[in-house]
Amino acid sequence: MDDIIRTLREMEDFEYLKGASQSEVSSAETELNLRFANDYKKYLLEYGLASAGGHELTGIVESSRLNVVAVTKSFRNKYSELPIEAYVVEELNLDSIIIFQLEDGSVYEMAPSIPAKKIANSLCEYLGNKTKND
């Protein structure tokens, strides 16, 4: 399995906050009625929120702009096609594109009127691919 912690630490401009507690992660999953992928859980427990290599990931924080629960709920209201088992890991702020993940770890890109497209098998792969292609 990819190591999300190592991947993030090796990226340029890596910044992070204090990790979330297991209780906070479980509460977020319950509120969204889903389970996070293992790599996303590991990331949340270690950092709570992070940005690196031009990515600003969602997390467990007070800011609704970056809180995975608030952001996911907001996009569930905007995009009826967003799978109920999906949670938003990144909002690109470009053409309303979002990046979401499913419990199996797969990562997808989606925008209004554009169907979801699988872009990676894991969060590590997504971050690695974006870093190499940017």
Backbone as CSV, one residue per row, in Angstrom:
resi,resn,N_x,N_y,N_z,CA_x,CA_y,CA_z,C_x,C_y,C_z
1,MET,0.844,-1.196,0.000,0.000,0.000,0.000,0.877,1.244,0.000
2,ASP,0.428,2.238,-0.691,1.150,3.500,-0.746,1.232,4.114,0.648
3,ASP,2.297,4.840,0.906,2.440,5.517,2.194,2.116,6.992,2.020
4,ILE,0.909,7.363,2.407,0.441,8.740,2.231,1.277,9.719,3.033
5,ILE,1.739,9.317,4.199,2.522,10.215,5.051,3.852,10.544,4.367
6,ARG,4.536,9.536,3.881,5.805,9.765,3.183,5.595,10.587,1.911
7,THR,4.538,10.267,1.171,4.248,11.008,-0.059,4.074,12.487,0.233
8,LEU,3.265,12.818,1.234,3.049,14.227,1.584,4.336,14.897,2.044
9,ARG,5.085,14.245,2.914,6.323,14.826,3.450,7.342,15.128,2.359
10,GLU,7.318,14.354,1.295,8.296,14.534,0.214,7.870,15.587,-0.814
11,MET,6.646,16.071,-0.696,6.154,17.067,-1.660,6.646,18.463,-1.311
12,GLU,6.735,19.316,-2.325,7.148,20.706,-2.123,6.089,21.474,-1.343
13,ASP,6.548,22.469,-0.586,5.665,23.384,0.145,4.691,22.659,1.068
14,PHE,5.155,21.613,1.715,4.309,20.818,2.601,4.038,21.567,3.902
15,GLU,2.757,21.793,4.185,2.326,22.435,5.425,1.179,21.622,5.995
16,TYR,1.088,21.581,7.313,0.056,20.745,7.926,-0.339,21.277,9.294
17,LEU,-1.433,20.751,9.790,-1.928,21.082,11.118,-1.848,19.833,11.998
18,LYS,-2.307,19.960,13.217,-2.337,18.852,14.171,-3.296,17.778,13.683
19,GLY,-2.932,16.537,13.886,-3.760,15.424,13.467,-5.089,15.367,14.205
20,ALA,-6.060,14.784,13.558,-7.377,14.589,14.160,-7.333,13.361,15.071
21,SER,-8.245,13.294,16.013,-8.343,12.116,16.884,-9.159,11.033,16.174
22,GLN,-9.032,9.810,16.643,-9.824,8.716,16.082,-11.316,9.020,16.241
23,SER,-11.674,9.624,17.350,-13.071,9.994,17.611,-13.569,11.022,16.590
24,GLU,-12.743,11.999,16.260,-13.127,13.011,15.263,-13.290,12.384,13.874
25,VAL,-12.398,11.466,13.542,-12.495,10.784,12.241,-13.768,9.951,12.193
26,SER,-14.044,9.203,13.248,-15.261,8.384,13.300,-16.519,9.240,13.222
27,SER,-16.502,10.388,13.903,-17.658,11.297,13.862,-17.891,11.826,12.457
28,ALA,-16.816,12.170,11.761,-16.941,12.669,10.380,-17.523,11.578,9.474
29,GLU,-17.047,10.358,9.631,-17.578,9.244,8.833,-19.074,9.044,9.126
30,THR,-19.428,9.102,10.392,-20.828,8.923,10.782,-21.694,10.033,10.209
31,GLU,-21.215,11.257,10.290,-21.991,12.393,9.778,-22.213,12.295,8.270
32,LEU,-21.232,11.752,7.568,-21.355,11.595,6.112,-21.972,10.247,5.723
33,ASN,-22.137,9.362,6.716,-22.703,8.033,6.493,-21.879,7.226,5.482
34,LEU,-20.565,7.197,5.711,-19.656,6.457,4.853,-18.394,6.121,5.643
35,ARG,-17.479,5.436,4.995,-16.168,5.136,5.576,-15.107,5.731,4.663
36,PHE,-14.107,6.366,5.286,-12.984,6.909,4.526,-12.058,5.775,4.109
37,ALA,-11.377,5.965,3.004,-10.344,5.018,2.567,-9.224,5.009,3.604
38,ASN,-8.505,3.911,3.685,-7.431,3.779,4.679,-6.388,4.878,4.576
39,ASP,-5.994,5.260,3.347,-4.970,6.294,3.213,-5.481,7.659,3.682
40,TYR,-6.750,7.948,3.421,-7.317,9.223,3.867,-7.419,9.254,5.394
41,LYS,-7.818,8.145,6.013,-7.866,8.063,7.488,-6.483,8.281,8.079
42,LYS,-5.508,7.623,7.493,-4.126,7.756,7.989,-3.676,9.217,7.907
43,TYR,-3.975,9.858,6.802,-3.660,11.276,6.618,-4.348,12.127,7.687
44,LEU,-5.639,11.913,7.903,-6.381,12.703,8.893,-5.806,12.521,10.296
45,LEU,-5.480,11.298,10.660,-4.952,11.030,11.998,-3.572,11.654,12.203
46,GLU,-2.787,11.712,11.149,-1.434,12.274,11.255,-1.436,13.804,11.170
47,TYR,-2.237,14.365,10.279,-2.165,15.804,10.018,-3.467,16.582,10.228
48,GLY,-4.599,15.963,10.089,-5.850,16.704,10.222,-6.159,17.534,8.992
49,LEU,-5.148,18.224,8.477,-5.270,19.051,7.274,-3.865,19.281,6.726
50,ALA,-3.731,19.249,5.405,-2.416,19.493,4.807,-2.560,20.115,3.429
51,SER,-1.509,20.823,3.048,-1.383,21.306,1.680,0.054,21.022,1.248
52,ALA,0.204,20.686,-0.010,1.535,20.360,-0.536,1.476,20.315,-2.052
53,GLY,2.543,20.740,-2.671,2.664,20.630,-4.116,1.503,21.229,-4.890
54,GLY,0.920,22.291,-4.386,-0.189,22.934,-5.066,-1.550,22.340,-4.745
55,HIS,-1.599,21.348,-3.888,-2.852,20.724,-3.464,-3.236,21.263,-2.098
56,GLU,-4.516,21.517,-1.917,-5.047,21.913,-0.612,-6.138,20.896,-0.284
57,LEU,-5.764,19.887,0.482,-6.677,18.799,0.783,-7.691,19.191,1.845
58,THR,-8.845,18.568,1.791,-9.811,18.738,2.867,-9.316,17.958,4.077
59,GLY,-9.895,18.260,5.225,-9.489,17.569,6.431,-10.516,17.748,7.522
60,ILE,-10.062,17.562,8.735,-10.924,17.761,9.888,-10.423,18.986,10.624
61,VAL,-11.097,20.106,10.332,-10.743,21.414,10.875,-12.020,22.217,11.073
62,GLU,-11.902,23.322,11.776,-13.068,24.180,12.013,-13.507,24.928,10.753
63,SER,-12.588,25.317,9.907,-12.911,26.060,8.693,-13.823,25.239,7.783
64,SER,-15.024,25.733,7.517,-15.943,24.991,6.659,-15.431,24.907,5.221
65,ARG,-14.577,25.827,4.811,-14.023,25.823,3.456,-13.125,24.615,3.203
66,LEU,-12.534,24.084,4.274,-11.610,22.960,4.124,-12.036,21.712,4.893
67,ASN,-13.150,21.774,5.580,-13.627,20.643,6.371,-14.276,19.613,5.451
68,VAL,-13.815,18.379,5.515,-14.306,17.337,4.616,-15.811,17.136,4.729
69,VAL,-16.355,17.237,5.931,-17.799,17.062,6.105,-18.555,18.205,5.438
70,ALA,-18.187,19.432,5.744,-18.876,20.602,5.188,-18.745,20.659,3.666
71,VAL,-17.541,20.425,3.164,-17.313,20.488,1.713,-18.089,19.387,1.000
72,THR,-18.050,18.181,1.540,-18.775,17.072,0.911,-20.275,17.321,0.907
73,LYS,-20.811,17.775,2.039,-22.250,18.069,2.095,-22.626,19.161,1.101
74,SER,-21.790,20.169,0.985,-22.055,21.248,0.041,-22.120,20.722,-1.394
75,PHE,-21.175,19.861,-1.760,-21.157,19.344,-3.132,-22.217,18.283,-3.368
76,ARG,-22.652,17.599,-2.320,-23.793,16.688,-2.491,-25.021,17.484,-2.913
77,ASN,-25.153,18.689,-2.397,-26.284,19.551,-2.767,-26.130,20.129,-4.170
78,LYS,-24.900,20.387,-4.588,-24.648,20.985,-5.905,-24.637,19.960,-7.034
79,TYR,-24.097,18.771,-6.770,-23.910,17.755,-7.805,-24.732,16.517,-7.458
80,SER,-25.879,16.378,-8.068,-26.720,15.211,-7.783,-26.041,13.910,-8.222
81,GLU,-25.087,14.004,-9.126,-24.387,12.814,-9.628,-23.279,12.335,-8.688
82,LEU,-22.939,13.136,-7.662,-21.882,12.744,-6.731,-22.346,11.518,-5.958
83,PRO,-21.604,10.415,-6.055,-22.028,9.197,-5.349,-22.150,9.452,-3.843
84,ILE,-23.154,8.865,-3.230,-23.406,9.062,-1.805,-22.254,8.519,-0.952
85,GLU,-21.504,7.566,-1.483,-20.376,6.988,-0.742,-19.063,7.746,-0.983
86,ALA,-19.150,8.899,-1.660,-17.965,9.708,-1.980,-17.801,10.846,-0.987
87,TYR,-16.558,11.232,-0.776,-16.241,12.430,0.016,-15.199,13.228,-0.754
88,VAL,-15.298,14.536,-0.650,-14.425,15.422,-1.413,-13.078,15.554,-0.711
89,VAL,-11.999,15.265,-1.439,-10.650,15.410,-0.876,-9.987,16.702,-1.326
90,GLU,-10.501,17.280,-2.423,-9.925,18.539,-2.898,-10.921,19.246,-3.811
91,GLU,-11.030,20.548,-3.603,-11.810,21.402,-4.490,-10.784,22.238,-5.245
92,LEU,-10.753,22.092,-6.567,-9.695,22.738,-7.336,-9.909,24.234,-7.541
93,ASN,-11.114,24.736,-7.306,-11.410,26.158,-7.511,-11.091,26.598,-8.935
94,LEU,-11.294,25.693,-9.856,-11.094,25.942,-11.281,-12.208,25.220,-12.015
95,ASP,-13.093,25.942,-12.647,-14.202,25.351,-13.390,-15.062,24.418,-12.534
96,SER,-15.117,24.685,-11.227,-15.923,23.893,-10.277,-15.546,22.419,-10.254
97,ILE,-14.279,22.128,-10.503,-13.795,20.751,-10.495,-13.558,20.310,-9.049
98,ILE,-14.006,19.097,-8.743,-13.712,18.503,-7.442,-13.014,17.170,-7.631
99,ILE,-12.271,16.793,-6.623,-11.629,15.486,-6.574,-12.271,14.756,-5.405
100,PHE,-12.803,13.571,-5.657,-13.400,12.812,-4.569,-12.823,11.412,-4.504
101,GLN,-13.022,10.782,-3.350,-12.488,9.453,-3.110,-13.603,8.556,-2.584
102,LEU,-13.467,7.266,-2.855,-14.383,6.257,-2.331,-13.650,5.407,-1.293
103,GLU,-14.400,4.630,-0.516,-13.811,3.817,0.547,-12.731,2.865,0.038
104,ASP,-12.862,2.382,-1.188,-11.851,1.466,-1.733,-10.554,2.179,-2.102
105,GLY,-10.517,3.509,-1.942,-9.308,4.282,-2.207,-9.282,4.954,-3.564
106,SER,-10.131,4.524,-4.481,-10.117,5.105,-5.827,-10.475,6.585,-5.781
107,VAL,-9.823,7.344,-6.673,-9.959,8.799,-6.709,-10.522,9.206,-8.063
108,TYR,-11.474,10.151,-8.026,-12.186,10.587,-9.224,-12.167,12.103,-9.339
109,GLU,-12.287,12.561,-10.586,-12.429,13.982,-10.877,-13.825,14.190,-11.447
110,MET,-14.429,15.324,-11.056,-15.794,15.595,-11.507,-16.007,17.101,-11.612
111,ALA,-16.856,17.496,-12.545,-17.236,18.905,-12.711,-18.697,18.947,-13.158
112,PRO,-19.318,20.110,-13.072,-20.717,20.197,-13.513,-20.866,19.722,-14.958
113,SER,-21.870,18.927,-15.188,-22.201,18.415,-16.530,-21.119,17.518,-17.120
114,ILE,-20.138,17.142,-16.315,-19.093,16.220,-16.788,-19.089,15.027,-15.852
115,PRO,-19.305,13.830,-16.374,-19.357,12.646,-15.504,-18.040,12.426,-14.756
116,ALA,-18.149,11.770,-13.619,-16.969,11.441,-12.823,-16.039,10.541,-13.638
117,LYS,-14.747,10.806,-13.502,-13.737,10.036,-14.233,-12.686,9.567,-13.230
118,LYS,-12.432,8.282,-13.196,-11.407,7.741,-12.298,-10.039,8.222,-12.758
119,ILE,-9.275,8.792,-11.805,-7.963,9.324,-12.161,-6.826,8.674,-11.382
120,ALA,-7.150,7.901,-10.336,-6.099,7.236,-9.559,-6.703,6.124,-8.710
121,ASN,-5.861,5.188,-8.338,-6.291,4.080,-7.485,-6.173,4.398,-6.000
122,SER,-5.452,5.482,-5.674,-5.243,5.853,-4.276,-4.934,7.341,-4.196
123,LEU,-4.991,7.864,-2.991,-4.639,9.266,-2.777,-3.159,9.501,-3.083
124,CYS,-2.310,8.559,-2.711,-0.874,8.679,-3.028,-0.649,8.756,-4.529
125,GLU,-1.312,7.887,-5.249,-1.161,7.884,-6.705,-1.650,9.204,-7.284
126,TYR,-2.777,9.708,-6.794,-3.299,10.992,-7.261,-2.291,12.109,-7.019
127,LEU,-1.773,12.203,-5.811,-0.821,13.265,-5.489,0.476,13.109,-6.266
128,GLY,0.917,11.884,-6.438,2.138,11.611,-7.195,1.974,11.937,-8.663
129,ASN,0.838,11.535,-9.236,0.571,11.817,-10.654,0.471,13.298,-10.910
130,LYS,-0.236,14.013,-10.035,-0.392,15.453,-10.227,0.956,16.153,-10.111
131,THR,1.770,15.721,-9.160,3.079,16.346,-8.979,3.942,16.138,-10.212
132,LYS,3.934,14.924,-10.775,4.761,14.634,-11.939,4.272,15.367,-13.177
133,ASN,2.962,15.568,-13.281,2.398,16.173,-14.488,2.363,17.688,-14.459
134,ASP,2.476,18.290,-13.280,2.382,19.756,-13.175,3.644,20.441,-13.650
